[in-house]
Amino acid sequence: MAKIRITQVKSRIGKPENQKRTLDALGIRKLNHSVEHEATPQILGMVNKIKHLVKVENI
């Protein structure tokens, strides 16, 4: 399974609560924080909900 690196590039301030919870579920805590996950359908769906807040890179 491929791995992806997810980096938060925009602030969570003023965003809906479900988007904040999605960032928390992915393990992203603050601006410019990066996490690595397997590219499963569940993770890709979560990333799709917050694609305007994050940058995604294949590893």
Protein Blocks (a to p, Z undefined) as FASTA:
>chain_A
ZZdddddfbdfehpafklmmmmmmnopabghiacdddddfklmmmmmmmmmmpccddZZ
